[in-house]
């Protein structure tokens, strides 16, 4: 695979400059169009970048809406709105301090993760997601690992994340990367009262 403006990393083209050219499908595209392929995407066809362009934040939010559509644990429009609020907080209140990673195939967003700067020399892992066509390939772990690499490069002492029950695949990734559970609480979320799980990874 030839990777323009980036470098190959275990089958992935990781780039901080530009994404490959191809047809883009915006946030308004229906789920049937955005995830029309039923065969899994080969890792060699994926690129990951962290330089954001206009429209990327909306695509990240939309991915959270459509990636769960049709699945048993679909969180619905309220969940998508919740993600939009957290993305707005990252840009407006947090001054975009951190880094977002976007995984694409021919310009189509099929995965994401982020590391957000927090007080106390910490980072928060957020928005870890892979589209149905990109699951089971190790993409989720790769996106989390890239986010953790950014936290280490910043010299942060620890990273935390907040998740909820029912996301077994994500929890497995976090545990394999040495995150440990450090708290649980009940909170009203997008689907009513749920248990929020806090996990922490000490970096230094």
C-alpha positions as CSV (number, residue, x, y, z in Angstrom):
1,X,0.0,0.0,0.0
2,X,1.3,3.4,-0.8
3,X,0.7,6.0,1.9
4,X,0.8,9.7,0.9
5,X,1.9,12.2,3.5
6,X,2.1,9.6,6.2
7,X,3.8,6.4,7.2
8,X,2.8,2.8,7.5
9,X,2.3,1.3,11.0
10,X,1.4,-2.3,11.1
11,X,-0.8,-2.1,8.1
12,X,-2.2,1.3,8.9
13,X,-1.3,4.6,7.2
14,X,-0.9,7.1,10.0
15,X,-0.8,10.7,8.9
16,X,-0.9,14.1,10.5
17,X,-1.2,15.9,7.2
18,X,-3.9,14.8,4.8
19,X,-6.3,12.0,4.2
20,X,-6.5,10.0,0.9
21,X,-8.6,11.3,-1.8
22,X,-12.0,9.9,-2.4
23,X,-15.7,10.4,-2.2
24,X,-16.8,11.9,1.1
25,X,-20.1,11.1,2.8
26,X,-21.2,13.8,5.2
27,X,-23.0,13.6,8.5
28,X,-26.4,13.8,6.6
29,X,-25.8,10.6,4.6
30,X,-28.1,7.7,5.6
31,X,-26.7,4.8,7.5
32,X,-27.3,2.5,4.6
33,X,-25.1,4.7,2.4
34,X,-22.4,5.3,5.0
35,X,-22.0,1.6,6.0
36,X,-23.3,-0.1,2.8
37,X,-20.5,-2.7,2.8
38,X,-21.0,-5.9,4.7
39,X,-17.5,-7.3,4.3
40,X,-14.9,-6.1,6.7
41,X,-12.4,-3.5,5.6
42,X,-8.8,-4.8,5.3
43,X,-6.5,-3.0,7.7
44,X,-4.2,-2.2,4.8
45,X,-6.9,0.1,3.3
46,X,-7.3,2.3,6.4
47,X,-5.6,5.6,7.2
48,X,-5.5,7.4,10.5
49,X,-4.9,11.2,10.8
50,X,-5.1,13.8,13.5
51,X,-5.0,17.1,11.7
52,X,-8.6,18.2,11.7
53,X,-10.5,19.9,8.8
54,X,-13.8,21.7,8.6
55,X,-16.6,19.2,9.0
56,X,-14.6,16.6,10.9
57,X,-16.3,17.3,14.3
58,X,-19.7,16.8,12.7
59,X,-18.6,13.5,11.1
60,X,-17.3,12.3,14.5
61,X,-20.7,13.0,16.1
62,X,-22.6,11.4,13.2
63,X,-20.5,8.3,13.4
64,X,-21.6,7.8,17.0
65,X,-25.2,8.0,15.8
66,X,-25.1,5.7,12.8
67,X,-22.5,3.2,14.0
68,X,-25.0,1.9,16.7
69,X,-28.1,2.0,14.4
70,X,-29.7,-1.3,14.0
71,X,-27.8,-2.9,16.9
72,X,-29.3,-4.2,20.1
73,X,-27.6,-1.5,22.2
74,X,-28.4,1.4,20.0
75,X,-28.3,4.5,22.2
76,X,-30.5,6.7,19.9
77,X,-30.6,10.3,19.0
78,X,-30.3,11.4,22.7
79,X,-26.9,9.7,22.8
80,X,-25.8,11.4,19.6
81,X,-26.8,14.7,21.1
82,X,-24.8,13.9,24.3
83,X,-21.7,13.2,22.1
84,X,-22.3,16.6,20.4
85,X,-22.3,18.3,23.7
86,X,-19.0,16.7,24.8
87,X,-17.4,17.6,21.5
88,X,-18.5,21.2,21.9
89,X,-17.1,21.3,25.4
90,X,-13.7,20.0,24.0
91,X,-13.6,22.9,21.5
92,X,-15.2,25.8,23.3
93,X,-14.5,25.2,27.0
94,X,-11.3,23.2,26.7
95,X,-9.8,25.2,23.8
96,X,-9.3,22.0,21.8
97,X,-6.4,21.0,24.1
98,X,-5.7,17.4,23.2
99,X,-5.8,15.3,20.0
100,X,-8.5,13.6,17.9
101,X,-7.6,10.6,15.8
102,X,-9.8,9.8,12.7
103,X,-9.6,6.5,10.9
104,X,-10.8,6.6,7.3
105,X,-11.2,4.5,4.2
106,X,-11.4,6.4,0.9
107,X,-12.5,9.5,2.9
108,X,-15.2,7.6,4.8
109,X,-14.9,7.9,8.6
110,X,-14.9,4.5,10.1
111,X,-13.3,5.0,13.5
112,X,-12.2,7.6,16.0
113,X,-10.6,8.3,19.4
114,X,-9.3,11.3,21.3
115,X,-7.1,12.3,24.2
116,X,-8.4,15.4,26.0
117,X,-6.2,17.5,28.3
118,X,-7.6,17.8,31.9
119,X,-6.5,19.5,35.1
120,X,-4.0,17.8,37.3
121,X,-1.6,16.8,34.6
122,X,-4.1,14.2,33.3
123,X,-5.7,13.2,30.1
124,X,-9.2,11.9,29.3
125,X,-9.7,9.2,26.7
126,X,-12.9,9.9,24.8
127,X,-14.9,9.0,21.7
128,X,-13.4,5.5,21.1
129,X,-15.5,3.9,18.3
130,X,-15.2,1.7,15.2
131,X,-17.8,1.3,12.6
132,X,-19.4,-2.2,12.2
133,X,-17.4,-2.8,9.0
134,X,-14.1,-2.1,10.8
135,X,-14.7,-4.1,14.0
136,X,-12.7,-7.2,14.9
137,X,-9.5,-5.9,13.1
138,X,-7.8,-4.4,16.1
139,X,-8.6,-0.9,15.0
140,X,-10.1,0.1,18.4
141,X,-7.0,-0.9,20.2
142,X,-4.8,0.9,17.7
143,X,-6.9,4.1,18.1
144,X,-6.6,3.9,21.9
145,X,-2.9,3.2,21.7
146,X,-2.3,6.3,19.5
147,X,-4.3,8.4,22.0
148,X,-2.2,7.0,24.9
149,X,1.0,7.8,22.9
150,X,-0.1,11.4,22.7
151,X,-0.7,11.5,26.5
152,X,2.8,10.1,27.1
153,X,4.4,12.6,24.7
154,X,2.7,15.4,26.7
155,X,4.2,14.1,29.9
156,X,0.8,13.6,31.6
157,X,1.0,11.4,34.7
158,X,-2.3,9.5,34.2
159,X,-5.2,9.0,31.9
160,X,-8.8,8.3,32.8
161,X,-12.0,7.4,30.9
162,X,-15.7,7.1,31.7
163,X,-17.8,4.4,30.2
164,X,-21.0,2.6,31.0
165,X,-22.0,-1.1,31.3
166,X,-22.9,-3.2,28.2
167,X,-19.8,-2.2,26.2
168,X,-17.9,-5.4,26.7
169,X,-15.6,-5.1,23.7
170,X,-14.4,-1.6,24.8
171,X,-14.0,-2.8,28.3
172,X,-11.8,-5.6,27.1
173,X,-9.5,-3.2,25.2
174,X,-9.1,-1.0,28.3
175,X,-8.3,-3.8,30.6
176,X,-5.7,-5.3,28.2
177,X,-4.1,-1.9,28.1
178,X,-3.8,-2.0,31.9
179,X,-6.7,0.4,32.8
180,X,-8.1,-0.4,36.2
181,X,-11.6,0.5,37.5
182,X,-11.4,3.4,40.0
183,X,-15.0,4.3,40.6
184,X,-18.7,3.7,39.8
185,X,-21.7,6.0,40.2
186,X,-25.3,6.3,39.1
187,X,-26.1,9.1,36.7
188,X,-28.9,10.2,34.4
189,X,-27.6,9.7,30.9
190,X,-29.2,9.5,27.4
191,X,-31.3,6.4,28.3
192,X,-32.2,7.3,31.9
193,X,-30.2,6.3,34.9
194,X,-27.1,4.3,34.2
195,X,-24.0,3.2,35.9
196,X,-20.9,5.3,35.0
197,X,-17.7,3.5,35.3
198,X,-14.4,5.3,35.7
199,X,-11.2,3.6,34.7
200,X,-7.6,5.0,35.2
201,X,-4.2,4.2,33.7
202,X,-1.1,5.6,35.5
203,X,1.6,6.6,33.0
204,X,4.3,7.9,35.3
